């Protein structure tokens, strides 16, 4: 038996249940729209300003930088788990040098972002 068959079966069941629950909530859910229910609600306060408010580019830049550095930091965990195995096989120095290069590139990127002022809010 193919080992992916149970995974595919679980995905099909999850999609089926999701569609069934969305359909049931649509069918059995309340359908009495009132002015209070359809009004805009934002943190318990009436909204101020229009809905077409533009965000600063800095907001998106910080978000992308967070994702970039977070994903690069995630690569440290698999390396740390297999490092001892590579030390036993005689490739420990190679792995240590490779991770040093990786961290140096990460550090240089961080310094570049700081020098460019990407993390400063005006």
Backbone as XML, in Angstrom:
<?xml version="1.0"?>
<chain id="A" units="angstrom">
  <residue number="1" name="UNK">
    <atom name="N" x="0.844" y="-1.178" z="0.000"/>
    <atom name="CA" x="0.000" y="0.000" z="0.000"/>
    <atom name="C" x="0.893" y="1.246" z="0.000"/>
  </residue>
  <residue number="2" name="UNK">
    <atom name="N" x="0.510" y="2.200" z="-0.784"/>
    <atom name="CA" x="1.249" y="3.444" z="-0.884"/>
    <atom name="C" x="1.160" y="4.201" z="0.444"/>
  </residue>
  <residue number="3" name="UNK">
    <atom name="N" x="2.280" y="4.712" z="0.967"/>
    <atom name="CA" x="2.225" y="5.388" z="2.269"/>
    <atom name="C" x="1.481" y="6.722" z="2.245"/>
  </residue>
  <residue number="4" name="UNK">
    <atom name="N" x="1.217" y="7.268" z="1.061"/>
    <atom name="CA" x="0.504" y="8.535" z="0.969"/>
    <atom name="C" x="-1.012" y="8.367" z="0.930"/>
  </residue>
  <residue number="5" name="UNK">
    <atom name="N" x="-1.490" y="7.157" z="0.825"/>
    <atom name="CA" x="-2.932" y="6.918" z="0.769"/>
    <atom name="C" x="-3.613" y="7.374" z="2.062"/>
  </residue>
  <residue number="6" name="UNK">
    <atom name="N" x="-3.095" y="7.048" z="3.255"/>
    <atom name="CA" x="-3.761" y="7.547" z="4.470"/>
    <atom name="C" x="-3.746" y="9.070" z="4.578"/>
  </residue>
  <residue number="7" name="UNK">
    <atom name="N" x="-2.678" y="9.698" z="4.121"/>
    <atom name="CA" x="-2.606" y="11.160" z="4.166"/>
    <atom name="C" x="-3.652" y="11.755" z="3.222"/>
  </residue>
  <residue number="8" name="UNK">
    <atom name="N" x="-3.744" y="11.220" z="2.021"/>
    <atom name="CA" x="-4.753" y="11.697" z="1.068"/>
    <atom name="C" x="-6.156" y="11.466" z="1.604"/>
  </residue>
  <residue number="9" name="UNK">
    <atom name="N" x="-6.368" y="10.327" z="2.248"/>
    <atom name="CA" x="-7.672" y="10.022" z="2.831"/>
    <atom name="C" x="-8.012" y="11.021" z="3.939"/>
  </residue>
  <residue number="10" name="UNK">
    <atom name="N" x="-7.034" y="11.368" z="4.782"/>
    <atom name="CA" x="-7.267" y="12.338" z="5.856"/>
    <atom name="C" x="-7.567" y="13.722" z="5.286"/>
  </residue>
  <residue number="11" name="UNK">
    <atom name="N" x="-6.878" y="14.098" z="4.210"/>
    <atom name="CA" x="-7.131" y="15.400" z="3.585"/>
    <atom name="C" x="-8.535" y="15.437" z="2.986"/>
  </residue>
  <residue number="12" name="UNK">
    <atom name="N" x="-8.943" y="14.361" z="2.340"/>
    <atom name="CA" x="-10.288" y="14.306" z="1.757"/>
    <atom name="C" x="-11.344" y="14.399" z="2.847"/>
  </residue>
  <residue number="13" name="UNK">
    <atom name="N" x="-11.136" y="13.714" z="3.956"/>
    <atom name="CA" x="-12.094" y="13.776" z="5.069"/>
    <atom name="C" x="-12.129" y="15.193" z="5.647"/>
  </residue>
  <residue number="14" name="UNK">
    <atom name="N" x="-10.984" y="15.830" z="5.809"/>
    <atom name="CA" x="-10.943" y="17.191" z="6.357"/>
    <atom name="C" x="-11.666" y="18.170" z="5.439"/>
  </residue>
  <residue number="15" name="UNK">
    <atom name="N" x="-11.439" y="18.069" z="4.140"/>
    <atom name="CA" x="-12.127" y="18.949" z="3.196"/>
    <atom name="C" x="-13.625" y="18.684" z="3.216"/>
  </residue>
  <residue number="16" name="UNK">
    <atom name="N" x="-14.015" y="17.422" z="3.275"/>
    <atom name="CA" x="-15.439" y="17.066" z="3.330"/>
    <atom name="C" x="-16.129" y="17.627" z="4.560"/>
  </residue>
  <residue number="17" name="UNK">
    <atom name="N" x="-15.505" y="17.460" z="5.730"/>
    <atom name="CA" x="-16.094" y="18.008" z="6.948"/>
    <atom name="C" x="-16.150" y="19.534" z="6.905"/>
  </residue>
  <residue number="18" name="UNK">
    <atom name="N" x="-15.123" y="20.168" z="6.381"/>
    <atom name="CA" x="-15.114" y="21.626" z="6.298"/>
    <atom name="C" x="-16.259" y="22.132" z="5.425"/>
  </residue>
  <residue number="19" name="UNK">
    <atom name="N" x="-16.409" y="21.527" z="4.265"/>
    <atom name="CA" x="-17.501" y="21.936" z="3.378"/>
    <atom name="C" x="-18.859" y="21.643" z="3.990"/>
  </residue>
  <residue number="20" name="UNK">
    <atom name="N" x="-18.980" y="20.514" z="4.667"/>
    <atom name="CA" x="-20.253" y="20.161" z="5.307"/>
    <atom name="C" x="-20.613" y="21.167" z="6.400"/>
  </residue>
  <residue number="21" name="UNK">
    <atom name="N" x="-19.652" y="21.555" z="7.238"/>
    <atom name="CA" x="-19.950" y="22.499" z="8.311"/>
    <atom name="C" x="-20.254" y="23.900" z="7.783"/>
  </residue>
  <residue number="22" name="UNK">
    <atom name="N" x="-19.558" y="24.320" z="6.745"/>
    <atom name="CA" x="-19.867" y="25.626" z="6.154"/>
    <atom name="C" x="-21.272" y="25.604" z="5.542"/>
  </residue>
  <residue number="23" name="UNK">
    <atom name="N" x="-21.599" y="24.537" z="4.851"/>
    <atom name="CA" x="-22.931" y="24.421" z="4.268"/>
    <atom name="C" x="-24.024" y="24.365" z="5.322"/>
  </residue>
  <residue number="24" name="UNK">
    <atom name="N" x="-23.806" y="23.614" z="6.386"/>
    <atom name="CA" x="-24.802" y="23.524" z="7.456"/>
    <atom name="C" x="-24.976" y="24.861" z="8.171"/>
  </residue>
  <residue number="25" name="UNK">
    <atom name="N" x="-23.890" y="25.587" z="8.405"/>
    <atom name="CA" x="-24.026" y="26.887" z="9.071"/>
    <atom name="C" x="-24.744" y="27.890" z="8.169"/>
  </residue>
  <residue number="26" name="UNK">
    <atom name="N" x="-24.528" y="27.787" z="6.867"/>
    <atom name="CA" x="-25.245" y="28.668" z="5.947"/>
    <atom name="C" x="-26.737" y="28.318" z="5.920"/>
  </residue>
  <residue number="27" name="UNK">
    <atom name="N" x="-27.042" y="27.036" z="5.933"/>
    <atom name="CA" x="-28.430" y="26.596" z="5.838"/>
    <atom name="C" x="-29.188" y="26.862" z="7.131"/>
  </residue>
  <residue number="28" name="UNK">
    <atom name="N" x="-28.583" y="26.550" z="8.281"/>
    <atom name="CA" x="-29.276" y="26.671" z="9.557"/>
    <atom name="C" x="-29.003" y="27.991" z="10.282"/>
  </residue>
  <residue number="29" name="UNK">
    <atom name="N" x="-28.108" y="28.805" z="9.786"/>
    <atom name="CA" x="-27.740" y="30.048" z="10.465"/>
    <atom name="C" x="-28.833" y="31.090" z="10.398"/>
  </residue>
  <residue number="30" name="UNK">
    <atom name="N" x="-28.789" y="32.082" z="11.306"/>
    <atom name="CA" x="-29.803" y="33.140" z="11.301"/>
    <atom name="C" x="-29.655" y="34.034" z="10.073"/>
  </residue>
  <residue number="31" name="UNK">
    <atom name="N" x="-30.793" y="34.495" z="9.589"/>
    <atom name="CA" x="-30.783" y="35.315" z="8.379"/>
    <atom name="C" x="-31.604" y="36.585" z="8.586"/>
  </residue>
  <residue number="32" name="UNK">
    <atom name="N" x="-31.390" y="37.254" z="9.715"/>
    <atom name="CA" x="-32.109" y="38.493" z="9.998"/>
    <atom name="C" x="-31.116" y="39.642" z="10.094"/>
  </residue>
  <residue number="33" name="UNK">
    <atom name="N" x="-30.742" y="40.241" z="8.976"/>
    <atom name="CA" x="-29.786" y="41.350" z="9.049"/>
    <atom name="C" x="-30.447" y="42.601" z="9.643"/>
  </residue>
  <residue number="34" name="UNK">
    <atom name="N" x="-29.804" y="43.176" z="10.619"/>
    <atom name="CA" x="-30.246" y="44.432" z="11.219"/>
    <atom name="C" x="-29.168" y="45.481" z="10.981"/>
  </residue>
  <residue number="35" name="UNK">
    <atom name="N" x="-29.514" y="46.727" z="11.192"/>
    <atom name="CA" x="-28.541" y="47.806" z="10.971"/>
    <atom name="C" x="-27.358" y="47.658" z="11.925"/>
  </residue>
  <residue number="36" name="UNK">
    <atom name="N" x="-27.621" y="47.220" z="13.144"/>
    <atom name="CA" x="-26.539" y="47.052" z="14.112"/>
    <atom name="C" x="-25.623" y="45.901" z="13.710"/>
  </residue>
  <residue number="37" name="UNK">
    <atom name="N" x="-26.199" y="44.824" z="13.205"/>
    <atom name="CA" x="-25.390" y="43.664" z="12.827"/>
    <atom name="C" x="-24.539" y="43.917" z="11.591"/>
  </residue>
  <residue number="38" name="UNK">
    <atom name="N" x="-25.033" y="44.714" z="10.683"/>
    <atom name="CA" x="-24.295" y="44.937" z="9.437"/>
    <atom name="C" x="-23.375" y="46.159" z="9.502"/>
  </residue>
  <residue number="39" name="UNK">
    <atom name="N" x="-23.378" y="46.882" z="10.626"/>
    <atom name="CA" x="-22.504" y="48.051" z="10.724"/>
    <atom name="C" x="-21.068" y="47.606" z="10.979"/>
  </residue>
  <residue number="40" name="UNK">
    <atom name="N" x="-20.144" y="48.494" z="10.686"/>
    <atom name="CA" x="-18.727" y="48.203" z="10.848"/>
    <atom name="C" x="-18.402" y="48.199" z="12.335"/>
  </residue>
  <residue number="41" name="UNK">
    <atom name="N" x="-17.679" y="47.182" z="12.780"/>
    <atom name="CA" x="-17.290" y="47.062" z="14.181"/>
    <atom name="C" x="-15.786" y="46.900" z="14.254"/>
  </residue>
  <residue number="42" name="UNK">
    <atom name="N" x="-15.160" y="47.782" z="15.022"/>
    <atom name="CA" x="-13.705" y="47.748" z="15.076"/>
    <atom name="C" x="-13.261" y="48.000" z="16.515"/>
  </residue>
  <residue number="43" name="UNK">
    <atom name="N" x="-12.922" y="46.947" z="17.219"/>
    <atom name="CA" x="-12.382" y="47.029" z="18.579"/>
    <atom name="C" x="-13.330" y="47.716" z="19.545"/>
  </residue>
  <residue number="44" name="UNK">
    <atom name="N" x="-14.615" y="47.656" z="19.328"/>
    <atom name="CA" x="-15.572" y="48.257" z="20.245"/>
    <atom name="C" x="-15.745" y="49.747" z="20.083"/>
  </residue>
  <residue number="45" name="UNK">
    <atom name="N" x="-15.030" y="50.342" z="19.155"/>
    <atom name="CA" x="-15.112" y="51.790" z="18.946"/>
    <atom name="C" x="-15.691" y="52.054" z="17.552"/>
  </residue>
  <residue number="46" name="UNK">
    <atom name="N" x="-16.404" y="53.147" z="17.414"/>
    <atom name="CA" x="-16.863" y="53.481" z="16.058"/>
    <atom name="C" x="-15.663" y="53.807" z="15.175"/>
  </residue>
  <residue number="47" name="UNK">
    <atom name="N" x="-15.696" y="53.393" z="13.931"/>
    <atom name="CA" x="-14.546" y="53.630" z="13.059"/>
    <atom name="C" x="-14.353" y="55.112" z="12.778"/>
  </residue>
  <residue number="48" name="UNK">
    <atom name="N" x="-13.087" y="55.507" z="12.693"/>
    <atom name="CA" x="-12.736" y="56.896" z="12.408"/>
    <atom name="C" x="-12.067" y="56.928" z="11.052"/>
  </residue>
  <residue number="49" name="UNK">
    <atom name="N" x="-12.526" y="57.755" z="10.179"/>
    <atom name="CA" x="-11.923" y="57.869" z="8.855"/>
    <atom name="C" x="-12.544" y="56.895" z="7.872"/>
  </residue>
  <residue number="50" name="UNK">
    <atom name="N" x="-12.028" y="56.926" z="6.673"/>
    <atom name="CA" x="-12.552" y="56.068" z="5.619"/>
    <atom name="C" x="-11.932" y="54.681" z="5.650"/>
  </residue>
  <residue number="51" name="UNK">
    <atom name="N" x="-12.472" y="53.806" z="4.848"/>
    <atom name="CA" x="-11.950" y="52.441" z="4.790"/>
    <atom name="C" x="-10.785" y="52.311" z="3.820"/>
  </residue>
  <residue number="52" name="UNK">
    <atom name="N" x="-10.547" y="53.315" z="3.022"/>
    <atom name="CA" x="-9.459" y="53.266" z="2.052"/>
    <atom name="C" x="-8.155" y="53.809" z="2.598"/>
  </residue>
  <residue number="53" name="UNK">
    <atom name="N" x="-7.939" y="53.686" z="3.897"/>
    <atom name="CA" x="-6.717" y="54.196" z="4.526"/>
    <atom name="C" x="-5.507" y="53.413" z="4.032"/>
  </residue>
  <residue number="54" name="UNK">
    <atom name="N" x="-4.484" y="54.118" z="3.629"/>
    <atom name="CA" x="-3.284" y="53.467" z="3.104"/>
    <atom name="C" x="-2.268" y="53.288" z="4.214"/>
  </residue>
  <residue number="55" name="UNK">
    <atom name="N" x="-1.641" y="52.123" z="4.241"/>
    <atom name="CA" x="-0.598" y="51.852" z="5.210"/>
    <atom name="C" x="0.739" y="52.319" z="4.654"/>
  </residue>
  <residue number="56" name="UNK">
    <atom name="N" x="1.629" y="52.633" z="5.565"/>
    <atom name="CA" x="2.970" y="53.036" z="5.172"/>
    <atom name="C" x="3.717" y="51.836" z="4.601"/>
  </residue>
  <residue number="57" name="UNK">
    <atom name="N" x="4.615" y="52.100" z="3.686"/>
    <atom name="CA" x="5.438" y="51.047" z="3.106"/>
    <atom name="C" x="6.343" y="50.436" z="4.173"/>
  </residue>
  <residue number="58" name="UNK">
    <atom name="N" x="6.696" y="51.220" z="5.191"/>
    <atom name="CA" x="7.539" y="50.714" z="6.277"/>
    <atom name="C" x="6.880" y="49.531" z="6.976"/>
  </residue>
  <residue number="59" name="UNK">
    <atom name="N" x="5.560" y="49.566" z="7.096"/>
    <atom name="CA" x="4.837" y="48.462" z="7.728"/>
    <atom name="C" x="5.096" y="47.156" z="6.973"/>
  </residue>
  <residue number="60" name="UNK">
    <atom name="N" x="4.969" y="47.185" z="5.672"/>
    <atom name="CA" x="5.190" y="45.990" z="4.863"/>
    <atom name="C" x="6.662" y="45.588" z="4.848"/>
  </residue>
  <residue number="61" name="UNK">
    <atom name="N" x="7.553" y="46.568" z="4.853"/>
    <atom name="CA" x="8.978" y="46.281" z="4.867"/>
    <atom name="C" x="9.377" y="45.560" z="6.148"/>
  </residue>
  <residue number="62" name="UNK">
    <atom name="N" x="8.874" y="46.018" z="7.277"/>
    <atom name="CA" x="9.177" y="45.351" z="8.545"/>
    <atom name="C" x="8.593" y="43.943" z="8.556"/>
  </residue>
  <residue number="63" name="UNK">
    <atom name="N" x="7.407" y="43.765" z="8.003"/>
    <atom name="CA" x="6.794" y="42.438" z="7.952"/>
    <atom name="C" x="7.620" y="41.482" z="7.094"/>
  </residue>
  <residue number="64" name="UNK">
    <atom name="N" x="8.080" y="41.946" z="5.949"/>
    <atom name="CA" x="8.900" y="41.100" z="5.071"/>
    <atom name="C" x="10.242" y="40.790" z="5.716"/>
  </residue>
  <residue number="65" name="UNK">
    <atom name="N" x="10.835" y="41.778" z="6.374"/>
    <atom name="CA" x="12.106" y="41.531" z="7.063"/>
    <atom name="C" x="11.931" y="40.535" z="8.199"/>
  </residue>
  <residue number="66" name="UNK">
    <atom name="N" x="10.820" y="40.629" z="8.924"/>
    <atom name="CA" x="10.564" y="39.664" z="9.986"/>
    <atom name="C" x="10.473" y="38.255" z="9.415"/>
  </residue>
  <residue number="67" name="UNK">
    <atom name="N" x="9.722" y="38.098" z="8.338"/>
    <atom name="CA" x="9.600" y="36.776" z="7.726"/>
    <atom name="C" x="10.944" y="36.263" z="7.232"/>
  </residue>
  <residue number="68" name="UNK">
    <atom name="N" x="11.714" y="37.125" z="6.616"/>
    <atom name="CA" x="13.013" y="36.733" z="6.092"/>
    <atom name="C" x="13.937" y="36.245" z="7.198"/>
  </residue>
  <residue number="69" name="UNK">
    <atom name="N" x="14.099" y="37.045" z="8.244"/>
    <atom name="CA" x="15.010" y="36.664" z="9.322"/>
    <atom name="C" x="14.456" y="35.522" z="10.159"/>
  </residue>
  <residue number="70" name="UNK">
    <atom name="N" x="13.149" y="35.435" z="10.279"/>
    <atom name="CA" x="12.548" y="34.333" z="11.021"/>
    <atom name="C" x="12.777" y="33.015" z="10.287"/>
  </residue>
  <residue number="71" name="UNK">
    <atom name="N" x="12.589" y="33.011" z="8.981"/>
    <atom name="CA" x="12.807" y="31.781" z="8.219"/>
    <atom name="C" x="14.274" y="31.380" z="8.212"/>
  </residue>
  <residue number="72" name="UNK">
    <atom name="N" x="15.155" y="32.361" z="8.172"/>
    <atom name="CA" x="16.576" y="32.025" z="8.206"/>
    <atom name="C" x="16.956" y="31.465" z="9.566"/>
  </residue>
  <residue number="73" name="UNK">
    <atom name="N" x="16.360" y="31.973" z="10.627"/>
    <atom name="CA" x="16.653" y="31.449" z="11.966"/>
    <atom name="C" x="16.105" y="30.042" z="12.137"/>
  </residue>
  <residue number="74" name="UNK">
    <atom name="N" x="15.028" y="29.714" z="11.437"/>
    <atom name="CA" x="14.457" y="28.366" z="11.531"/>
    <atom name="C" x="15.420" y="27.324" z="10.972"/>
  </residue>
  <residue number="75" name="UNK">
    <atom name="N" x="16.289" y="27.722" z="10.050"/>
    <atom name="CA" x="17.255" y="26.776" z="9.492"/>
    <atom name="C" x="18.298" y="26.339" z="10.511"/>
  </residue>
  <residue number="76" name="UNK">
    <atom name="N" x="18.408" y="27.048" z="11.630"/>
    <atom name="CA" x="19.371" y="26.659" z="12.661"/>
    <atom name="C" x="18.940" y="25.387" z="13.395"/>
  </residue>
  <residue number="77" name="UNK">
    <atom name="N" x="17.655" y="25.150" z="13.545"/>
    <atom name="CA" x="17.188" y="24.009" z="14.319"/>
    <atom name="C" x="17.517" y="22.662" z="13.666"/>
  </residue>
  <residue number="78" name="UNK">
    <atom name="N" x="17.260" y="22.460" z="12.381"/>
    <atom name="CA" x="17.662" y="21.177" z="11.786"/>
    <atom name="C" x="19.176" y="20.985" z="11.800"/>
  </residue>
  <residue number="79" name="UNK">
    <atom name="N" x="19.913" y="22.068" z="11.608"/>
    <atom name="CA" x="21.369" y="21.964" z="11.654"/>
    <atom name="C" x="21.832" y="21.516" z="13.029"/>
  </residue>
  <residue number="80" name="UNK">
    <atom name="N" x="21.227" y="22.072" z="14.073"/>
    <atom name="CA" x="21.626" y="21.719" z="15.436"/>
    <atom name="C" x="21.296" y="20.272" z="15.764"/>
  </residue>
  <residue number="81" name="UNK">
    <atom name="N" x="20.229" y="19.740" z="15.184"/>
    <atom name="CA" x="19.858" y="18.359" z="15.489"/>
    <atom name="C" x="20.770" y="17.349" z="14.807"/>
  </residue>
  <residue number="82" name="UNK">
    <atom name="N" x="21.299" y="17.666" z="13.647"/>
    <atom name="CA" x="22.152" y="16.706" z="12.936"/>
    <atom name="C" x="23.635" y="16.998" z="13.096"/>
  </residue>
  <residue number="83" name="UNK">
    <atom name="N" x="23.974" y="18.063" z="13.825"/>
    <atom name="CA" x="25.381" y="18.435" z="13.943"/>
    <atom name="C" x="26.193" y="17.347" z="14.640"/>
  </residue>
  <residue number="84" name="UNK">
    <atom name="N" x="25.665" y="16.756" z="15.691"/>
    <atom name="CA" x="26.400" y="15.727" z="16.421"/>
    <atom name="C" x="26.663" y="14.506" z="15.545"/>
  </residue>
  <residue number="85" name="UNK">
    <atom name="N" x="25.718" y="14.180" z="14.683"/>
    <atom name="CA" x="25.904" y="13.062" z="13.764"/>
    <atom name="C" x="27.056" y="13.346" z="12.806"/>
  </residue>
  <residue number="86" name="UNK">
    <atom name="N" x="27.153" y="14.581" z="12.324"/>
    <atom name="CA" x="28.238" y="14.944" z="11.417"/>
    <atom name="C" x="29.588" y="14.999" z="12.137"/>
  </residue>
  <residue number="87" name="UNK">
    <atom name="N" x="29.572" y="15.363" z="13.411"/>
    <atom name="CA" x="30.824" y="15.364" z="14.174"/>
    <atom name="C" x="31.355" y="13.942" z="14.298"/>
  </residue>
  <residue number="88" name="UNK">
    <atom name="N" x="30.472" y="12.987" z="14.569"/>
    <atom name="CA" x="30.875" y="11.580" z="14.690"/>
    <atom name="C" x="31.404" y="11.022" z="13.376"/>
  </residue>
  <residue number="89" name="UNK">
    <atom name="N" x="30.857" y="11.509" z="12.252"/>
    <atom name="CA" x="31.296" y="10.992" z="10.954"/>
    <atom name="C" x="32.548" y="11.694" z="10.436"/>
  </residue>
  <residue number="90" name="UNK">
    <atom name="N" x="33.009" y="12.719" z="11.123"/>
    <atom name="CA" x="34.228" y="13.405" z="10.709"/>
    <atom name="C" x="33.997" y="14.651" z="9.895"/>
  </residue>
  <residue number="91" name="UNK">
    <atom name="N" x="32.760" y="15.048" z="9.688"/>
    <atom name="CA" x="32.451" y="16.245" z="8.893"/>
    <atom name="C" x="32.033" y="17.421" z="9.769"/>
  </residue>
  <residue number="92" name="UNK">
    <atom name="N" x="32.364" y="17.389" z="11.038"/>
    <atom name="CA" x="31.928" y="18.434" z="11.960"/>
    <atom name="C" x="32.512" y="19.794" z="11.644"/>
  </residue>
  <residue number="93" name="UNK">
    <atom name="N" x="33.785" y="19.842" z="11.279"/>
    <atom name="CA" x="34.424" y="21.126" z="10.968"/>
    <atom name="C" x="33.780" y="21.745" z="9.726"/>
  </residue>
  <residue number="94" name="UNK">
    <atom name="N" x="33.517" y="20.924" z="8.725"/>
    <atom name="CA" x="32.858" y="21.412" z="7.511"/>
    <atom name="C" x="31.492" y="22.005" z="7.837"/>
  </residue>
  <residue number="95" name="UNK">
    <atom name="N" x="30.716" y="21.287" z="8.655"/>
    <atom name="CA" x="29.382" y="21.783" z="9.022"/>
    <atom name="C" x="29.477" y="23.073" z="9.830"/>
  </residue>
  <residue number="96" name="UNK">
    <atom name="N" x="30.455" y="23.162" z="10.702"/>
    <atom name="CA" x="30.618" y="24.368" z="11.513"/>
    <atom name="C" x="30.999" y="25.568" z="10.645"/>
  </residue>
  <residue number="97" name="UNK">
    <atom name="N" x="31.882" y="25.355" z="9.672"/>
    <atom name="CA" x="32.275" y="26.435" z="8.764"/>
    <atom name="C" x="31.087" y="26.865" z="7.904"/>
  </residue>
  <residue number="98" name="UNK">
    <atom name="N" x="30.327" y="25.910" z="7.403"/>
    <atom name="CA" x="29.156" y="26.241" z="6.584"/>
    <atom name="C" x="28.136" y="27.045" z="7.377"/>
  </residue>
  <residue number="99" name="UNK">
    <atom name="N" x="27.894" y="26.666" z="8.631"/>
    <atom name="CA" x="26.936" y="27.415" z="9.447"/>
    <atom name="C" x="27.503" y="28.782" z="9.803"/>
  </residue>
  <residue number="100" name="UNK">
    <atom name="N" x="28.816" y="28.874" z="9.975"/>
    <atom name="CA" x="29.430" y="30.182" z="10.214"/>
    <atom name="C" x="29.238" y="31.116" z="9.034"/>
  </residue>
  <residue number="101" name="UNK">
    <atom name="N" x="29.390" y="30.598" z="7.832"/>
    <atom name="CA" x="29.162" y="31.409" z="6.627"/>
    <atom name="C" x="27.700" y="31.841" z="6.544"/>
  </residue>
  <residue number="102" name="UNK">
    <atom name="N" x="26.797" y="30.918" z="6.837"/>
    <atom name="CA" x="25.363" y="31.226" z="6.817"/>
    <atom name="C" x="25.034" y="32.330" z="7.823"/>
  </residue>
  <residue number="103" name="UNK">
    <atom name="N" x="25.556" y="32.214" z="9.036"/>
    <atom name="CA" x="25.295" y="33.224" z="10.057"/>
    <atom name="C" x="25.964" y="34.550" z="9.714"/>
  </residue>
  <residue number="104" name="UNK">
    <atom name="N" x="27.128" y="34.514" z="9.059"/>
    <atom name="CA" x="27.785" y="35.751" z="8.642"/>
    <atom name="C" x="26.940" y="36.491" z="7.603"/>
  </residue>
  <residue number="105" name="UNK">
    <atom name="N" x="26.381" y="35.763" z="6.647"/>
    <atom name="CA" x="25.506" y="36.388" z="5.642"/>
    <atom name="C" x="24.259" y="36.953" z="6.314"/>
  </residue>
  <residue number="106" name="UNK">
    <atom name="N" x="23.703" y="36.210" z="7.265"/>
    <atom name="CA" x="22.537" y="36.687" z="8.002"/>
    <atom name="C" x="22.875" y="37.958" z="8.783"/>
  </residue>
  <residue number="107" name="UNK">
    <atom name="N" x="24.024" y="37.977" z="9.440"/>
    <atom name="CA" x="24.451" y="39.144" z="10.204"/>
    <atom name="C" x="24.700" y="40.342" z="9.290"/>
  </residue>
  <residue number="108" name="UNK">
    <atom name="N" x="25.307" y="40.118" z="8.138"/>
    <atom name="CA" x="25.531" y="41.217" z="7.192"/>
    <atom name="C" x="24.216" y="41.792" z="6.672"/>
  </residue>
  <residue number="109" name="UNK">
    <atom name="N" x="23.232" y="40.934" z="6.446"/>
    <atom name="CA" x="21.911" y="41.411" z="6.034"/>
    <atom name="C" x="21.248" y="42.244" z="7.112"/>
  </residue>
  <residue number="110" name="UNK">
    <atom name="N" x="21.416" y="41.833" z="8.357"/>
    <atom name="CA" x="20.859" y="42.580" z="9.477"/>
    <atom name="C" x="21.533" y="43.949" z="9.595"/>
  </residue>
  <residue number="111" name="UNK">
    <atom name="N" x="22.858" y="43.982" z="9.476"/>
    <atom name="CA" x="23.588" y="45.247" z="9.533"/>
    <atom name="C" x="23.163" y="46.154" z="8.379"/>
  </residue>
  <residue number="112" name="UNK">
    <atom name="N" x="22.991" y="45.589" z="7.187"/>
    <atom name="CA" x="22.544" y="46.374" z="6.030"/>
    <atom name="C" x="21.174" y="47.003" z="6.297"/>
  </residue>
  <residue number="113" name="UNK">
    <atom name="N" x="20.252" y="46.228" z="6.878"/>
    <atom name="CA" x="18.913" y="46.753" z="7.186"/>
    <atom name="C" x="18.981" y="47.871" z="8.209"/>
  </residue>
  <residue number="114" name="UNK">
    <atom name="N" x="19.851" y="47.735" z="9.198"/>
    <atom name="CA" x="19.984" y="48.785" z="10.204"/>
    <atom name="C" x="20.589" y="50.046" z="9.585"/>
  </residue>
  <residue number="115" name="UNK">
    <atom name="N" x="21.627" y="49.880" z="8.755"/>
    <atom name="CA" x="22.260" y="51.040" z="8.123"/>
    <atom name="C" x="21.317" y="51.779" z="7.183"/>
  </residue>
  <residue number="116" name="UNK">
    <atom name="N" x="20.456" y="51.054" z="6.518"/>
    <atom name="CA" x="19.486" y="51.673" z="5.594"/>
    <atom name="C" x="18.304" y="52.304" z="6.330"/>
  </residue>
  <residue number="117" name="UNK">
    <atom name="N" x="18.177" y="52.016" z="7.625"/>
    <atom name="CA" x="17.075" y="52.578" z="8.411"/>
    <atom name="C" x="15.762" y="51.867" z="8.185"/>
  </residue>
  <residue number="118" name="UNK">
    <atom name="N" x="15.819" y="50.606" z="7.816"/>
    <atom name="CA" x="14.605" y="49.858" z="7.521"/>
    <atom name="C" x="13.792" y="49.566" z="8.768"/>
  </residue>
  <residue number="119" name="UNK">
    <atom name="N" x="14.425" y="49.590" z="9.931"/>
    <atom name="CA" x="13.722" y="49.259" z="11.163"/>
    <atom name="C" x="13.381" y="50.493" z="11.990"/>
  </residue>
  <residue number="120" name="UNK">
    <atom name="N" x="13.564" y="51.690" z="11.446"/>
    <atom name="CA" x="13.237" y="52.917" z="12.161"/>
    <atom name="C" x="11.850" y="53.396" z="11.743"/>
  </residue>
  <residue number="121" name="UNK">
    <atom name="N" x="11.042" y="53.721" z="12.741"/>
    <atom name="CA" x="9.714" y="54.260" z="12.470"/>
    <atom name="C" x="9.776" y="55.787" z="12.579"/>
  </residue>
  <residue number="122" name="UNK">
    <atom name="N" x="9.209" y="56.457" z="11.612"/>
    <atom name="CA" x="9.202" y="57.933" z="11.621"/>
    <atom name="C" x="7.906" y="58.446" z="12.187"/>
  </residue>
</chain>
